[in-house]
Amino acid sequence: MTNTDITIVPPIRYNRVQSTLSRGGLPTSNNFSFLKLLDVNTIIGLTPKSIYTEEESIDNKSLIQFIEESNIEYIHFPTDSSAKDKGKNREIPISDEQVIKVIELILRRDSGNIYLYCLNGGQIVSLVIACLRKVQLWSNVSIFEEFICFSQSANNNDRMFVEEFSPKLKVPKKSERVEWLWTGLNENVILNHPSLKDIEFEERLGGT
């Protein structure tokens, strides 16, 4: 290895969710080269504090510098720091309203390539992705199989949150939304599916 070689290290619990969406833990300086390869345009943080208000640290400063130098949009959603991970009894640190706002950002084409993170890439990100999968009409079995890959387990509170999640979100018109949302699904099935009854469509799915 020469001095010019760059070590590419993905963030903890990294995974490519869809073509424009990746997930994982809080990025450190070791991960910046990897994020550059992803051509990330938007970083969404699901943590108790924003990196701009968190106590200063070397990693924190370097992340801010990386974001600003790379012209990346940073969006923060404050999660509940009092909802500690208590194993089987862990609580839910994010609200339905926050999840809906995050999903609406994910579905917008102009968000570009998104990296979505919580501190350890586990429960909080998993809850958002599980709710996204519900919007994509995945079965509960498939949703929670994916969930436990990154969060080790899905307790009763996690399952209830996802199962009771009502996607009261706005879906952008075709020219403004990501292409992968309902790939291969019939438009009538989507528009008439009972679990999507609260979704506000800006137009018929086949429009522009």
PyMOL commands that set and color helices and strands:
alter all, ss='L'
color gray80, all
select helices_A, chain A and resi 29-37+58-69+87-89+96-107+109-111+123-135+140-151+156-163+174-176+187-192+194-196
alter helices_A, ss='H'
color red, helices_A
select strands_A, chain A and resi 15-18+21-25+42-47+73-78+114-118+170-171+200-201
alter strands_A, ss='S'
color yellow, strands_A
deselect
rebuild
show_as cartoon
